[in-house]
Amino acid sequence: MGDDAADLGLAGRLADVRRRVAAAAAAAGRDPREVRLLLATKTQPASLVRAALDADREARATDPSLSAVLVGENRVQELVAKGPELAGLAGLHLIGPLQSNKVNAALRWASCIESVASLDLAERLSARATDPLDVYLQVNVSGEESKHGVAPAAAVTLARSVAALPRLRVAGLMTVGARSDDGRVVRSGYALLRSLRDEIVAGGTQTATELSMGMSGDLELAIAVGATLVRVGSAVFGAHT
């Protein structure tokens, strides 16, 4: 009984996030199908992630226009621990920093690395990947020292260099929004990421169309600016994500 209630609550929260995404897209004059949802599953047990994926599958059975959610892990250790239970159920993205000594472990489970911020890391991924790998370049649009990512001024050059590597496909850009209560500050950072994406695509890296930006608290701002992927944890799993 308790498990069923928990699953219903999870399904309800997931549906609420879907409604938020759809409303934000509509307000921006966009098709909601342009925005995918990634579940940020840091600290969540694999059983709860599976329950969220079950709820998503049931929602898509009712509404086939919905895209399947993705799963994103911040830490390679958690990706490795949950990988055996989640493989094949959803695309698994690494959304946290990747240390060079954990590249092999990440490649075993991740279908996409969203946190490439240096050519050195990209070269290691290219050398060790056995299959084509999607990567996002993480850009520190806020300039905050606590945040991971390449400086905006270096993003276009990095994209060109990474795109030239074998087995890597630059699928887009990712950022973590500014830690600010001023929506204008957060939005300006997202607008900067969009302009960098546009410059990179115009410069010849035509695969780099995705914008992974926006989380539980600011997904509406991100979607208004052009996010194609929003990373949501607490709004689905609870406040302690």
C-alpha positions as CSV (number, residue, x, y, z in Angstrom):
1,M,0.0,0.0,0.0
2,G,2.7,2.4,1.0
3,D,4.7,1.7,-2.2
4,D,1.7,2.2,-4.3
5,A,1.0,5.6,-2.7
6,A,4.6,6.6,-3.2
7,D,4.4,5.6,-6.9
8,L,1.2,7.6,-7.3
9,G,2.9,10.6,-5.7
10,L,5.9,10.3,-8.0
11,A,3.7,9.9,-11.1
12,G,1.7,13.0,-10.0
13,R,4.9,15.1,-9.5
14,L,6.2,13.9,-12.9
15,A,2.9,14.9,-14.5
16,D,3.1,18.3,-12.9
17,V,6.6,18.9,-14.3
18,R,5.3,17.9,-17.7
19,R,2.5,20.5,-17.3
20,R,5.0,23.1,-16.3
21,V,7.2,22.4,-19.4
22,A,4.1,22.5,-21.7
23,A,2.9,25.7,-20.2
24,A,6.3,27.4,-20.5
25,A,6.7,26.2,-24.1
26,A,3.3,27.5,-25.0
27,A,4.0,30.9,-23.4
28,A,7.2,31.1,-25.5
29,G,5.4,30.2,-28.7
30,R,7.2,26.9,-28.8
31,D,6.1,23.3,-29.4
32,P,6.3,21.4,-26.0
33,R,7.7,18.5,-28.0
34,E,10.9,20.5,-28.6
35,V,11.7,20.3,-24.8
36,R,12.9,16.9,-23.3
37,L,12.9,16.1,-19.7
38,L,16.0,14.7,-17.9
39,L,15.5,13.3,-14.4
40,A,18.5,14.3,-12.3
41,T,18.8,11.3,-10.0
42,K,21.6,12.2,-7.7
43,T,21.3,10.3,-4.4
44,Q,18.1,8.5,-5.6
45,P,18.1,4.7,-5.3
46,A,17.7,2.8,-8.5
47,S,14.4,1.4,-7.4
48,L,12.9,5.0,-7.2
49,V,14.4,5.9,-10.6
50,R,12.8,2.8,-12.1
51,A,9.5,3.8,-10.5
52,A,9.8,7.2,-12.2
53,L,10.5,5.5,-15.5
54,D,7.5,3.2,-15.1
55,A,5.3,6.3,-14.5
56,D,6.8,7.9,-17.6
57,R,6.1,4.9,-19.7
58,E,2.5,4.8,-18.5
59,A,2.1,8.5,-19.3
60,R,3.4,8.0,-22.8
61,A,1.1,5.1,-23.3
62,T,-1.8,7.5,-22.7
63,D,-0.2,10.3,-24.6
64,P,2.1,9.1,-27.4
65,S,3.2,12.7,-28.2
66,L,5.3,12.7,-25.0
67,S,9.0,12.0,-25.4
68,A,10.7,9.5,-23.1
69,V,12.5,11.0,-20.2
70,L,16.3,10.7,-19.9
71,V,18.2,10.0,-16.7
72,G,21.2,12.1,-15.5
73,E,23.7,11.2,-12.9
74,N,26.1,13.8,-11.3
75,R,28.7,11.2,-10.1
76,V,30.3,8.4,-12.0
77,Q,30.1,6.2,-8.9
78,E,26.3,6.4,-8.9
79,L,26.2,5.9,-12.6
80,V,28.2,2.7,-12.2
81,A,26.1,1.5,-9.2
82,K,22.8,2.1,-10.9
83,G,23.8,1.3,-14.5
84,P,23.0,-2.4,-14.3
85,E,19.4,-1.7,-13.2
86,L,18.7,1.2,-15.5
87,A,20.5,0.2,-18.7
88,G,18.1,-0.1,-21.6
89,L,15.3,1.7,-19.7
90,A,16.4,5.2,-20.6
91,G,19.2,7.2,-22.0
92,L,21.8,7.7,-19.3
93,H,23.6,11.0,-19.2
94,L,26.5,12.0,-17.0
95,I,25.8,15.6,-16.0
96,G,28.5,16.1,-13.4
97,P,32.3,16.7,-13.8
98,L,34.2,13.8,-15.2
99,Q,37.7,13.1,-13.9
100,S,40.2,11.6,-16.4
101,N,40.7,8.5,-14.3
102,K,37.0,7.7,-14.5
103,V,36.5,7.9,-18.2
104,N,36.4,4.2,-18.8
105,A,33.8,3.7,-16.1
106,A,31.6,6.5,-17.4
107,L,31.9,5.2,-21.0
108,R,30.6,1.8,-19.9
109,W,27.2,3.2,-19.0
110,A,26.7,6.7,-20.3
111,S,25.1,7.3,-23.7
112,C,26.0,11.0,-23.4
113,I,28.5,13.1,-21.4
114,E,27.1,16.6,-20.8
115,S,30.1,17.9,-18.9
116,V,32.9,18.2,-21.4
117,A,34.8,21.4,-20.6
118,S,38.3,20.8,-21.9
119,L,40.0,19.4,-25.0
120,D,42.0,17.1,-22.8
121,L,38.9,15.4,-21.6
122,A,37.4,15.2,-25.0
123,E,40.6,13.6,-26.4
124,R,40.5,11.0,-23.7
125,L,36.9,10.2,-24.5
126,S,37.6,10.0,-28.2
127,A,40.6,7.7,-27.6
128,R,38.7,5.3,-25.3
129,A,35.2,5.3,-26.8
130,T,34.4,2.2,-28.9
131,D,31.1,3.5,-30.3
132,P,30.0,7.0,-31.4
133,L,29.4,9.2,-28.3
134,D,27.3,12.3,-27.9
135,V,28.8,15.0,-25.8
136,Y,27.7,18.4,-24.7
137,L,30.2,21.2,-23.9
138,Q,29.6,22.6,-20.5
139,V,29.9,26.4,-20.4
140,N,30.2,28.5,-17.2
141,V,28.0,31.3,-18.3
142,S,27.8,32.9,-14.8
143,G,31.5,33.1,-14.3
144,E,31.0,31.7,-10.7
145,E,34.2,30.0,-9.5
146,S,32.1,27.2,-7.9
147,K,30.8,26.1,-11.2
148,H,32.3,23.8,-13.7
149,G,32.6,24.7,-17.4
150,V,34.6,26.3,-20.1
151,A,34.6,30.1,-20.2
152,P,32.2,31.5,-22.8
153,A,35.0,33.2,-24.7
154,A,36.6,29.8,-25.3
155,A,33.5,27.8,-26.1
156,V,33.4,28.3,-29.9
157,T,37.0,27.3,-30.3
158,L,36.6,24.2,-28.0
159,A,33.5,23.1,-30.0
160,R,35.5,23.3,-33.2
161,S,38.3,21.2,-31.8
162,V,36.0,18.6,-30.2
163,A,34.0,18.2,-33.3
164,A,37.1,17.2,-35.2
165,L,37.8,14.3,-32.9
166,P,36.8,10.8,-34.0
167,R,33.9,9.0,-32.4
168,L,32.6,12.2,-30.7
169,R,29.5,14.1,-31.8
170,V,29.0,17.5,-30.3
171,A,25.3,17.5,-29.7
172,G,25.0,20.8,-27.9
173,L,25.8,22.9,-24.9
174,M,25.0,22.6,-21.2
175,T,25.2,25.1,-18.3
176,V,24.1,25.5,-14.7
177,G,22.3,28.7,-14.2
178,A,23.5,31.6,-12.1
179,R,22.8,31.3,-8.4
180,S,20.7,34.3,-8.2
181,D,17.2,35.3,-7.2
182,D,17.1,37.8,-10.0
183,G,15.5,36.2,-13.0
184,R,17.1,38.7,-15.3
185,V,20.5,37.5,-14.3
186,V,19.6,33.8,-14.8
187,R,17.9,34.5,-18.1
188,S,20.9,36.5,-19.4
189,G,23.2,33.5,-18.8
190,Y,20.8,31.2,-20.7
191,A,20.6,33.7,-23.5
192,L,24.4,33.7,-23.7
193,L,24.4,29.9,-24.0
194,R,21.9,30.1,-26.8
195,S,24.0,32.7,-28.7
196,L,27.1,30.6,-28.3
197,R,25.1,27.6,-29.6
198,D,23.9,29.6,-32.6
199,E,27.5,30.7,-33.4
200,I,28.8,27.2,-33.1
201,V,26.2,25.8,-35.5
202,A,26.7,28.7,-37.9
203,G,30.4,28.0,-37.8
204,G,30.0,24.5,-39.2
205,T,29.2,22.2,-36.2
206,Q,25.7,21.6,-37.3
207,T,25.0,18.8,-34.9
208,A,25.4,21.1,-31.8
209,T,21.7,22.1,-31.6
210,E,20.8,21.1,-28.1
211,L,20.6,23.4,-25.1
212,S,20.7,21.6,-21.7
213,M,19.8,24.3,-19.2
214,G,17.2,24.9,-16.5
215,M,16.4,22.9,-13.4
216,S,13.4,22.5,-11.0
217,G,13.4,26.1,-9.9
218,D,14.0,27.9,-13.2
219,L,12.9,25.7,-16.0
220,E,10.4,28.2,-17.2
221,L,13.1,30.8,-17.7
222,A,15.3,28.3,-19.6
223,I,12.5,27.2,-21.9
224,A,11.6,30.8,-22.7
225,V,15.1,31.3,-23.9
226,G,15.3,28.1,-25.9
227,A,16.2,25.1,-23.7
228,T,15.7,21.8,-25.5
229,L,16.5,19.7,-22.4
230,V,15.7,20.6,-18.8
231,R,17.3,18.7,-15.9
232,V,14.8,18.2,-13.0
233,G,15.4,16.5,-9.7
234,S,13.7,17.9,-6.7
235,A,10.4,18.7,-8.5
236,V,10.0,15.0,-9.2
237,F,11.8,13.2,-6.4
238,G,11.4,15.7,-3.5
239,A,13.2,18.6,-1.9
240,H,16.3,16.7,-0.8
241,T,17.6,15.8,-4.3
